[in-house]
Amino acid sequence: MNLTPRETRLINHLLIRPHSRKELGDKVGSLNVCDVKYRLVKKGLDIRCKRIEMLDRDGKKTKPGVYYLPDDQLEKARKLVGAATTTPTDVNQNNLAKQTDDEDSNTNH
């Protein structure tokens, strides 16, 4: 199975620990982490999101989402990144305009 570099990075970071969407955006190199997650779900990996309660910088309660891999998906995720062929970033898989590292898909999922 071919994984994009972003998909591979997302899996590798979730194998370490749960991450917020914001954290993953920086680590994965994507402005649209939801789309990267969606593509992995379509490839058969169950990635979940749980809401955690916390205070924002203004002291207001908020419940951001945190992505995580359920225990029964850890081995599957390890196999995906261990056995996957990473697609080079300059390959255009979707017949779309080539994206730079500063751009990402505008798809909302």
C-alpha positions in Angstrom: 0.0 0.0 0.0 1.3 3.4 -0.9 1.3 6.1 1.8 2.1 9.7 1.2 4.8 11.2 3.4 2.1 13.1 5.3 0.2 9.9 6.0 3.3 8.2 7.2 4.2 11.1 9.5 0.7 11.2 10.9 0.8 7.5 11.7 4.2 7.7 13.2 3.2 10.5 15.6 0.0 8.7 16.6 2.1 5.6 17.4 4.0 7.8 19.9 0.9 9.3 21.7 -2.4 11.0 21.0 -2.1 14.5 19.4 -4.4 17.4 18.9 -5.2 18.5 15.4 -3.0 21.6 15.9 0.0 19.6 17.0 -0.4 17.2 14.1 -0.6 20.0 11.6 2.9 21.2 12.5 4.4 17.7 12.8 2.8 16.3 9.7 3.3 19.3 7.5 -0.3 19.8 6.6 -2.8 22.6 7.0 -5.6 20.1 6.7 -4.9 17.2 9.0 -8.5 16.1 8.8 -8.0 15.3 5.2 -4.8 13.3 5.8 -6.7 11.4 8.6 -9.7 10.8 6.2 -7.4 9.3 3.6 -5.9 6.9 6.1 -9.4 5.9 7.3 -10.3 5.2 3.7 -7.2 2.9 3.6 -8.6 0.9 6.5 -6.9 2.5 9.6 -9.3 3.4 12.4 -8.2 6.7 13.8 -10.4 8.1 16.6 -10.9 11.5 18.0 -11.7 12.2 21.7 -12.7 15.5 23.2 -10.7 16.7 26.2 -11.8 19.6 28.4 -9.2 22.3 29.0 -9.0 26.0 29.4 -7.9 28.2 26.5 -5.6 31.2 26.9 -8.4 33.4 28.0 -9.4 31.0 30.8 -12.6 29.7 29.0 -13.5 26.1 28.9 -13.0 24.4 25.6 -13.0 20.8 24.3 -10.5 20.4 21.5 -10.3 17.1 19.7 -7.3 14.8 20.2 -6.6 12.1 17.6 -5.5 8.6 18.7 -5.2 5.0 17.6 -7.3 2.5 19.5 -5.3 -0.4 21.0 -6.5 -2.8 18.3 -5.1 -0.6 15.6 -1.5 -0.2 16.8 -0.2 -3.3 15.1 -2.0 -2.4 11.9 -0.5 1.1 12.0 3.0 -0.3 12.6 2.7 -2.6 9.7 1.4 0.2 7.4 4.4 2.4 8.1 6.8 -0.5 8.2 5.7 -2.1 4.9 4.4 0.9 3.1 6.1 2.4 0.1 6.2 6.1 0.6 5.2 8.1 -2.4 7.6 10.9 -3.3 6.2 14.3 -2.7 6.6 15.4 -6.3 4.3 12.7 -7.6 0.8 14.0 -8.5 -1.5 11.2 -7.3 -4.8 13.0 -7.8 -4.2 14.8 -11.1 -4.3 18.1 -9.2 -1.9 21.0 -9.3 1.3 20.1 -7.5 1.3 21.4 -3.9 4.2 23.0 -2.2 5.1 22.3 1.5 3.3 25.5 2.4 0.0 24.4 0.8 -2.5 21.7 1.5 -5.8 20.4 0.3 -8.9 22.6 0.9 -11.1 19.6 1.4 -13.1 19.6 4.6 -13.6 16.2 6.3 
